[in-house]
Amino acid sequence: MVDLHSLPAGSRPENVIRNNGPDDLALERYKLRELAEGWPAYRDACEWENLKSIFHPDAYIYTT
């Protein structure tokens, strides 16, 4: 029977740092998480200056 649930050999990266790594990489992950979690909270709370602060000054953003 063909295995449809496993990844093929070589499909995962060989050199990767997962959850536990150097402090500088943990800080980078934290910054990315703040962006990912922050913008919807700013949008939903109508905190437009905070929402604007996480994007490039020339960016256009559209919300619903």
Secondary structure, 3 states (H helix, E strand, C coil): CCCCCCCCCCCCCCCCCCCCCCHHHHHHHHHHHHHHHHHHHHHHCCCHHHHHHCCCCCCCCCCC
